């Protein structure tokens, strides 16, 4: 791997880290009624994300792997569409199929610019 590719990887990783921090804050707030977000990792180059959540009343964390996503725009609003995802618990896979996968989810305006910049690279 040449120096240019190494530099590109470092820049890409830094952008993912920044976006992951913003997304982590948003997800932690959105998920507070259900549990605690323990970790969130983003790999925008591969369009993948991984999150670990300790659901209320559970003793072991739940892992959710987002394996592919795309961003869309409609009427000036930005959306994310999760194409493939899976979880470490079967009942959560059913929730993902019924409520997440293939559906447009609005990216809040305060995160839209940063998320779009990173996720589209």
Secondary structure by P-SEA (a helix, b strand, c coil): ccaaaaaaaaaaaaaaaaaaaaaaaaaaaaaccccccccccccccccbbbbbbbcccccbbbbbbbccbbbbbcccbbbbbbcccccccaaaaaaaacccccbbbbccccaaaaaaaaaac
